Amino acid sequence: MVAIKGTTMKTEFKSICDRTTKGEVFLVTRPKDENIVIISEKKYRQLIRFKAYADHLAAAAATGEETTNAEDTYPSGFFDLFGAGKLLGLDERPAELSWANDGERETL
């Protein structure tokens, strides 16, 4: 994250926009701690998706909902949006985890 002054934002607007679309994030400092953050639309959409995912998990936890299936753990469309691990070279959905050995785990 790059911190810049509001006056720099005014004078370097095009350059900052170009750098933002390439992935940089800018913190524009303003008086009275009324700072703003400049991010690309792509990063903004990722944040919104992550928030929806976190809200889904919080709602499941609040209702005491048990999730044992990857499709139940992640919100609808999650795998379509993010894939199942493309950065790791995995393009398929994750396999179901076996919980058969849970009772044999040691407690620290």
C-alpha angles and dihedrals in degrees: 000000000000119000116214136169122251091246090055089052089055096048097039099037098129093045092048091049091051092049091046092055087054091058106271119135122213130203109204108204117216135176120280092023092287091141124162133204123224115208135160121263089247092058090044092054090049090053091050091051092048090049091051089051092049090048090051092052092046091051091049091049092047092055092044090241113172114219118196099156125073089225090056094046096055125055121256111285095016095124092045091054100040105018121225097280111324091162088059093047093256117130101170132079116272118267119249113268119237113235094182093106098048093105092056096058118113120239116227 
